[in-house]
Amino acid sequence: MTELVSALCLVAVLEGLFLFAAPGTWKQFVAQMHAMPDRHLRLLGGVVTAGGVLALWLARG
């Protein structure tokens, strides 16, 4: 459970760094995502999730 909380905190830190370092770029990215159809967002989310699981599996293996 500690590892899960640590991972979630690391995600928050990384997202915060993007917002801190490049807020304009982040806004443009979010606007582009808002314009995308839901189907494409689901596909993107699935690909990112699968890539994260694969990277975690390789790192922990």
C-alpha positions in Angstrom: 0.0 0.0 0.0 2.9 2.3 0.7 4.2 1.8 -2.8 0.9 2.8 -4.3 0.7 6.0 -2.3 4.3 6.8 -3.2 3.5 6.2 -6.9 0.4 8.5 -6.7 2.5 11.2 -5.0 5.1 10.9 -7.8 2.4 11.4 -10.4 1.2 14.5 -8.6 4.7 15.9 -8.5 5.3 15.3 -12.2 1.9 16.8 -13.2 2.7 19.8 -10.9 6.1 20.3 -12.6 4.5 20.4 -16.0 1.9 23.0 -14.8 4.7 25.0 -13.1 7.2 24.9 -15.9 4.9 25.4 -18.9 1.3 26.5 -18.1 0.6 27.8 -21.6 1.7 24.6 -23.3 -0.4 22.6 -20.8 -3.5 24.7 -21.6 -3.0 24.2 -25.3 -2.6 20.4 -24.7 -5.8 20.3 -22.6 -7.7 22.3 -25.3 -6.6 19.9 -28.0 -7.7 17.0 -25.8 -11.0 18.6 -25.2 -11.6 18.8 -29.0 -10.8 15.1 -29.5 -13.7 12.6 -29.8 -14.3 10.4 -26.7 -13.3 7.3 -28.7 -9.8 8.7 -29.4 -9.3 9.7 -25.8 -10.3 6.2 -24.6 -7.8 4.7 -27.1 -5.1 7.1 -26.0 -5.9 6.3 -22.3 -5.7 2.5 -23.1 -2.4 2.9 -24.8 -0.9 5.0 -22.1 -2.2 2.6 -19.4 -0.9 -0.5 -21.2 2.5 1.2 -21.7 2.6 2.1 -18.0 1.8 -1.4 -17.0 4.4 -2.8 -19.3 7.0 -0.4 -18.1 6.2 -1.3 -14.5 6.4 -5.0 -15.3 9.8 -4.6 -16.9 11.1 -2.4 -14.1 9.9 -4.7 -11.3 10.8 -8.0 -13.1 
